[in-house]
Structures are given as C-alpha cells and as structure tokens.
Amino acid sequence: MRPPSVDAVARSLSDLGLPHPLLVDAAREAIAAGDPDSARQRATMVARALLRPVINATGVLLHTNLGRAPLEVHHPARYTNLELDLATGRRGSRSAHAAALLARAAGAEAALVVNNGAGAVLLALAALAAGRSVVVSRGELVEIGGGFRIPEVMAGSGARLVEVGTTNRTRLGDYRAALDDDVAVVLKVHQSNYRIVGFTEDVGLAALAGLGPPVVYDIGSGLLDEATPWLTGGPPRWLAGEPAARQSLERGAALVTFSGDKLLGGPQAGVIAGRSDLVAACARHPLARALRPGPLVLAALQETALAYLDRRGEDIPFWRMATTPPAELRRRAERLAAAVPGGEVVDCASTPGGGSLPGLEIPSVGVALAGDHAAALRQAPVPVIARVSDGRTVADLRAVDPADDAALGQALAAAAAHGRGSGDSGSAG
Ligand SMILES: *Cc1c(COP(=O)(O)O)cnc(C)c1O
C-alpha cells in the first residue's frame, strides 16, 4: 500500500493551530518512521513545547522556571520613538524613557538599561575597572542561579579581583589594607540567595564610600525604595533587610546594579543607576551596544517605571500578588474547593523567590488534593504548575491571577476525577 501523502497528513492536522511547515515536518517524520498515525502526536508535542501562558500555583512569586516576574503585554503593531527625539527630530537616546524614569523613581542622577542583571555588573566593571583592581569581601563572592559567579564575571570584564576579609567577617581595615592606586572600584554584592549568620561582620556603605574609589553595589533584586511608597500599606514585613536602590545611593553607593524581573517586577532587564558621569562611562563602553535591550523590553520597563512613579503598586503584577491579603485568597480558595471533588482549603506559605529573600515566607492560602497530581495538572489546557508535599498536591493562589481561577478550577477538577478513576478499581464515580 502506498503511504499517505505528506501534504494530506499535514492538512489533517490543521486543527492544532501550528504553522503549516511545522505540520509538514511532523507528517514527514511520521511517514519516514513508517507510522503515519503518529503525526498527530508528534505535532502535538511540538505545540506543547511552544512558549505559552501557564498558571503558577507553586506559591513562588518569582519562579525562575516560569520566567520570574509575571508580565502583561498587550501591544498592537506600531513603531515607537525608540531613538528619535520628537522635540528636535534628531536621533534620540534609548535611555531617554525607561531608564530616565527608573532613575527618577530610584533617586539616581542617571540610569542605563541592559539585558539582565549579570550584564549590568559585567558592563559596570568593564567600563570602570578593566585592567585595574576591584576590591570585594570574601563574604560576597556569590553565585546566583544560572551560572552567574562574581569571580567569573570579574574575569570576563577584564578587571582584577582583590579579595579581602574572610567568609564571615570583613572589616573596614581589610578594605583599607587593599587600597592602592590600582583599585578602580570597591564592589559590594548583596548575598541575595543565602545568609551568613552567627559570628559575622561586614562594612556599611557609608564607610565604604569614605575609602575613596567609587562603590558599585550589586543589590540584585531591584527594590527601588525601602519605604515602598507605591504600596498603600507600607513595606510588607517579609521585605525587611532587602537593600533598596534609593537608600543605597543615599548611603554612598556611586552606582547600584539590579535585575528588572525580580522585586522590580518588570521584564527581564538589568539596570545600572547612580552618578551620571559613571553611567555615561558605562553607556560609552562598546559592551553597552552588545547588551542593549530591544523596544519590547524598554516599553514594558517604561510601564513598570510609570506605575512606580504614579504609586500604582497594584498595576505591577508582582506587587499586586505579593500583597494580596490572605483573607482574599481564602475567599477564592473556598469558591474553588467547592467546585473540586475532594478539594480542601489549606493555609500555606508563599515565597518571593527569584533568588531573593531566602527563608522568608508570605502567608497564603491554597487548594489541596490528596495524591500527586503534578503531571496531570501540567497537561491541562492551561498548564498548572503546583507543589506536591506530604502526599498531597497544593495549588497556592498567591501567584495565580484571579482571571485564571476558572481555568485552575477546571484543571483541578479534571485531575481529581482522573486520580479517583485510576485509584479506585473501576467503580464509576
Ligand atoms: C539575580 C542577581 C544577579 C543576576 O541578575 P540576572 O538578572 O539574573 O542576570 C546578579 N547579582 C545579584 C546580587 C543578584 O541577586
């Protein structure tokens, strides 16, 4: 028998909504494998591997595998004044919008936006210290998930790392002893994802600033202001101790660097903010061109910065979710659990995540199902990522948009029905 034509098989898959060339690939592979019927499954796997929305029911607000901070994008096709000065008609600067607004919100003279936090540190070190020395405490030689290690970034920038102090204690005298004409920068790095506790000592920014060389402080998570003026209820308790851009600059940092998609709550980006002469030196460095973000990122970051300046914390999805009162989550959980056979309302603890605020928990509420339903939930029409512990599956509502409650409820109900069907020998329920 002649195998079916590639085109006929591909056309039979058109309901999957994939572009025709991808359906043709699936059809061709299936026919070559001698199993034309497998084309649908092959194409389905391609469709499932595409980037698409998922429901984050893990309770980890900034989940690295789920793209850290949630992002709203609604953007009709249009040009922007990305590098056009509308007043003069001349070439403008990419730093005129999002970067300028962020500088304003952080109380910085100037700011520059790059692709991520790692890029911000790399560029600042390359621009200010290539071929010279950078002094860092041994307690701050951090590794951030995904392979960002301070000594390696330092090497990549062309600066020489000078370690001072010990893992748990570094004193001002340690820095002073390392100072010579070759030192271009004193680098301070926030221990984002770990803490050193017990017999410890480190040196505050004001003292570091008094040493002479500019202090670059990699604060990591992009909290703009300790006082969180964008939140009506003031700073949440779980934020305690997290360094903020505004106060770090006030206390003597010449530059701060941070991510756009951690506590800042914007798109993936990196920000260098502080003294205008140093920001300008970063902008002039050839690496700045290689690390510059595109208009989509700058537009999203501008939205985020405008929300900060307008004190509209509720318009920044991360802050809206992080500060939703548990009572509100409980109301939603009760509605959901009532519609899910076996569903139970449970208290749980969310975490900020994203390599920030280790060990800190935000009280939350979720819906639990007995058994491990993680795999079934991932296969739902809108995939749900949930947590499994102590023999039950918990969907934490803190990082779930209320608009997704219906889809979450359907996924939980389907998982519950499926679990019951397979677990109990044949009796229909
Ligand atoms: C997260 C982090 C980085 C890296 O930022 P990315 O945006 O992930 O590249 C660098 N330094 C510190 C202290 C961080 O917390």
The ligand as an SDF file (V2000), in Angstrom:
LIG
                    3D

 15 15  0  0  0  0  0  0  0  0999 V2000
   19.9870   37.9450   40.4340 C   0  0  0  0  0  0  0  0  0  0  0  0
   21.2750   38.6000   40.7010 C   0  0  0  0  0  0  0  0  0  0  0  0
   22.1860   38.8300   39.6530 C   0  0  0  0  0  0  0  0  0  0  0  0
   21.9340   38.3970   38.2520 C   0  0  0  0  0  0  0  0  0  0  0  0
   20.8340   39.0720   37.6780 O   0  0  0  0  0  0  0  0  0  0  0  0
   20.1290   38.4460   36.3960 P   0  0  0  0  0  0  0  0  0  0  0  0
   19.0650   39.4180   36.0590 O   0  0  0  0  0  0  0  0  0  0  0  0
   19.6280   37.1020   36.7930 O   0  0  0  0  0  0  0  0  0  0  0  0
   21.1740   38.3470   35.3440 O   0  0  0  0  0  0  0  0  0  0  0  0
   23.3730   39.4460   39.9630 C   0  0  0  0  0  0  0  0  0  0  0  0
   23.6730   39.8240   41.2360 N   0  0  0  0  0  0  0  0  0  0  0  0
   22.8190   39.6140   42.2520 C   0  0  0  0  0  0  0  0  0  0  0  0
   23.2230   40.0460   43.6320 C   0  0  0  0  0  0  0  0  0  0  0  0
   21.5850   39.0050   42.0320 C   0  0  0  0  0  0  0  0  0  0  0  0
   20.7290   38.8010   43.0480 O   0  0  0  0  0  0  0  0  0  0  0  0
  1  2  1  0
  2  3  1  0
  2 14  2  0
  3  4  1  0
  3 10  2  0
  4  5  1  0
  5  6  1  0
  6  7  2  0
  6  8  1  0
  6  9  1  0
 10 11  1  0
 11 12  2  0
 12 13  1  0
 12 14  1  0
 14 15  1  0
M  END
$$$$
